[in-house]
Amino acid sequence: MRKQYRAEGLDEADLAATPVEQFARWFKQAAAEAHLFEPNAMVVSTADAQGRPSSRTVLLKHFDAHGFVFYTNYDSRKGRDLAENPHVSLLFPWHPVGRQVLVRGVARRTGRDETAAYFRTRPHGSQLGAWASVQSAVITSRDDLDASYAELAARYPEGEQVPVPPHWGGFRVVPESVEFWQGRENRLHDRLRYLAEADGGWRVERLSP
């Protein structure tokens, strides 16, 4: 179970000035050119106050110079972890194109106006789901979850506005480092990492594979 990577290399001279610009290039290639399934799927890793880690796959919903945004239930395991320890990593595993992007940074809650604006773009069923699921909590059965959803669907039928749950919202991960990993032959991969500088700029360093 070993694949030989044969992609072109990643050179410092070819990098964009900022990691977000470089991410935008790779994301476009993954989505529009390689047509990867859900290229915005990322592994979000957190740790609680005792340093115990946990990971899960979450969908990236927005990115810009200010960071990478995803949404969740604030009472979920990741929400509780980030309340205790805001340090987080994001991993985009684009295996079909032999690439990975690893973001390390600090997560901060988005404002309620930004959360509400995004919530309004979600499908009606997803809006109801944000209320029906007490994310990460133990439940008795699937029937209980379905019953909760059905009750909400009756209360807020299609076409009626669903209120934004107070326990639900976004996190913006402000990057401190962003690594771009390009698979190469003989496991001699290219790894170029942007590091945030105190003056707001970025320093690039090459890591040994």
C-alpha positions as CSV (number, residue, x, y, z in Angstrom):
1,M,0.0,0.0,0.0
2,R,2.6,2.5,-1.2
3,K,2.2,5.1,-3.9
4,Q,5.1,6.7,-5.8
5,Y,4.5,10.4,-6.1
6,R,5.5,11.8,-9.5
7,A,4.2,15.4,-9.3
8,E,6.2,18.5,-10.2
9,G,8.1,20.0,-7.3
10,L,7.2,23.0,-5.2
11,D,9.8,25.8,-5.4
12,E,10.1,28.9,-3.2
13,A,10.2,31.1,-6.2
14,D,6.8,29.9,-7.3
15,L,5.0,30.7,-4.0
16,A,2.5,33.5,-3.6
17,A,3.4,36.4,-1.3
18,T,1.0,35.2,1.4
19,P,-0.2,31.7,2.5
20,V,-3.9,32.6,1.8
21,E,-3.0,33.5,-1.8
22,Q,-1.1,30.3,-2.1
23,F,-4.0,28.3,-0.6
24,A,-6.4,30.0,-3.0
25,R,-4.3,28.8,-5.9
26,W,-4.1,25.2,-4.7
27,F,-7.8,25.2,-3.7
28,K,-8.8,26.3,-7.1
29,Q,-6.7,23.6,-8.7
30,A,-8.2,21.0,-6.3
31,A,-11.8,22.1,-6.9
32,A,-12.0,23.4,-10.5
33,E,-9.2,21.5,-12.2
34,A,-8.8,18.2,-10.4
35,H,-12.5,18.1,-9.4
36,L,-11.8,16.6,-6.0
37,F,-14.8,15.6,-3.9
38,E,-15.3,18.2,-1.2
39,P,-11.9,19.8,-1.3
40,N,-13.1,22.1,1.5
41,A,-13.2,19.1,3.8
42,M,-10.5,19.4,6.5
43,V,-9.5,17.6,9.6
44,V,-9.8,19.9,12.6
45,S,-7.7,18.9,15.6
46,T,-8.1,20.3,19.0
47,A,-7.0,19.6,22.5
48,D,-8.7,20.1,25.9
49,A,-7.3,21.8,28.9
50,Q,-5.4,18.6,29.9
51,G,-3.9,18.4,26.4
52,R,-6.0,15.4,25.3
53,P,-6.4,15.6,21.5
54,S,-9.3,14.9,19.3
55,S,-9.9,15.2,15.5
56,R,-12.9,15.3,13.2
57,T,-13.7,16.3,9.6
58,V,-15.3,19.6,9.1
59,L,-16.2,21.7,6.0
60,L,-14.3,25.0,5.5
61,K,-16.9,27.7,4.7
62,H,-14.8,30.8,4.0
63,F,-11.2,31.9,3.9
64,D,-9.6,35.3,3.4
65,A,-6.6,37.2,4.7
66,H,-8.1,37.1,8.2
67,G,-8.3,33.3,8.5
68,F,-10.2,30.1,7.8
69,V,-13.8,29.8,9.0
70,F,-16.0,26.9,9.9
71,Y,-19.2,26.5,11.8
72,T,-20.3,24.2,14.6
73,N,-22.3,23.8,17.8
74,Y,-20.3,25.7,20.5
75,D,-21.4,23.0,23.1
76,S,-19.8,20.2,21.0
77,R,-16.5,18.6,21.9
78,K,-14.5,20.8,19.6
79,G,-16.4,23.9,20.9
80,R,-15.6,23.0,24.5
81,D,-12.0,22.2,23.6
82,L,-11.6,25.6,21.9
83,A,-13.1,27.4,24.8
84,E,-10.4,25.8,27.0
85,N,-7.6,25.9,24.5
86,P,-7.9,28.0,21.4
87,H,-4.9,26.5,19.6
88,V,-6.0,24.4,16.7
89,S,-4.7,22.7,13.5
90,L,-6.5,22.2,10.1
91,L,-5.4,19.6,7.6
92,F,-6.5,19.5,4.0
93,P,-5.6,16.0,2.7
94,W,-5.8,16.3,-1.0
95,H,-4.4,12.8,-1.7
96,P,-5.5,12.4,-5.3
97,V,-3.3,15.3,-6.3
98,G,-0.5,14.4,-3.9
99,R,-0.9,17.5,-1.8
100,Q,-1.6,18.5,1.8
101,V,-2.0,21.9,3.5
102,L,-1.5,22.1,7.2
103,V,-2.7,25.3,9.1
104,R,-1.8,25.9,12.7
105,G,-3.3,28.9,14.5
106,V,-5.7,30.3,17.1
107,A,-9.5,30.0,16.8
108,R,-11.8,32.9,17.6
109,R,-15.5,33.0,17.5
110,T,-17.1,34.9,14.6
111,G,-19.5,37.7,15.4
112,R,-23.2,37.0,15.6
113,D,-24.0,39.1,12.5
114,E,-21.5,37.0,10.5
115,T,-22.9,33.8,11.9
116,A,-26.5,34.8,11.2
117,A,-25.6,35.8,7.6
118,Y,-24.1,32.4,7.0
119,F,-26.9,30.5,8.8
120,R,-29.4,32.1,6.3
121,T,-27.6,30.5,3.4
122,R,-27.9,27.0,4.8
123,P,-30.6,24.7,3.4
124,H,-33.7,24.6,5.5
125,G,-33.1,21.1,6.7
126,S,-29.6,22.0,7.9
127,Q,-30.9,24.9,9.8
128,L,-33.3,22.6,11.6
129,G,-30.5,20.1,12.2
130,A,-28.5,22.7,14.0
131,W,-31.4,22.8,16.6
132,A,-32.2,19.1,16.6
133,S,-28.7,17.8,17.4
134,V,-27.1,18.4,20.7
135,Q,-23.8,17.7,19.1
136,S,-21.4,15.3,20.9
137,A,-24.0,14.6,23.6
138,V,-25.0,11.0,24.3
139,I,-28.5,10.2,23.0
140,T,-30.8,7.2,23.7
141,S,-31.5,6.3,20.1
142,R,-31.7,7.5,16.6
143,D,-35.5,7.7,17.0
144,D,-35.1,10.5,19.6
145,L,-33.0,12.5,17.1
146,D,-35.5,12.0,14.4
147,A,-38.4,12.9,16.7
148,S,-36.6,16.1,17.6
149,Y,-36.1,17.0,14.0
150,A,-39.7,16.2,13.1
151,E,-41.0,18.5,15.9
152,L,-38.9,21.3,14.7
153,A,-40.0,20.7,11.1
154,A,-43.6,21.0,12.2
155,R,-42.8,24.2,14.1
156,Y,-40.8,25.8,11.3
157,P,-42.1,24.5,8.0
158,E,-40.3,25.1,4.7
159,G,-40.4,28.8,3.8
160,E,-40.6,30.0,7.4
161,Q,-37.5,31.6,9.0
162,V,-35.6,29.4,11.4
163,P,-33.9,31.4,14.3
164,V,-30.2,31.1,14.7
165,P,-29.4,28.9,17.6
166,P,-27.6,30.8,20.4
167,H,-25.3,27.8,20.9
168,W,-24.2,27.6,17.2
169,G,-21.8,29.7,15.3
170,G,-18.5,30.1,13.6
171,F,-14.8,29.9,14.4
172,R,-12.2,31.8,12.5
173,V,-8.7,30.2,12.7
174,V,-6.1,32.9,12.5
175,P,-3.0,31.2,11.1
176,E,0.3,31.3,12.7
177,S,1.9,28.9,10.2
178,V,0.7,27.3,7.0
179,E,2.6,24.4,5.4
180,F,2.2,23.3,1.8
181,W,3.2,19.7,1.2
182,Q,3.8,18.4,-2.3
183,G,4.5,14.7,-2.8
184,R,7.7,13.8,-4.6
185,E,9.5,10.6,-5.7
186,N,11.3,8.4,-3.2
187,R,9.5,10.1,-0.3
188,L,11.6,13.3,-0.8
189,H,8.6,15.5,-0.6
190,D,8.6,19.3,-0.8
191,R,7.4,21.0,2.4
192,L,7.3,24.8,2.4
193,R,6.0,26.6,5.5
194,Y,4.9,30.2,6.0
195,L,5.5,31.6,9.5
196,A,3.8,34.7,10.7
197,E,6.1,37.6,11.6
198,A,5.5,40.2,14.3
199,D,5.3,42.9,11.6
200,G,2.4,41.2,9.9
201,G,4.5,39.7,7.1
202,W,5.4,36.1,6.4
203,R,8.7,34.1,6.4
204,V,9.0,31.0,4.3
205,E,11.2,28.0,5.3
206,R,11.7,24.6,3.8
207,L,11.3,21.5,5.9
208,S,13.0,18.2,5.4
209,P,10.5,15.5,4.5
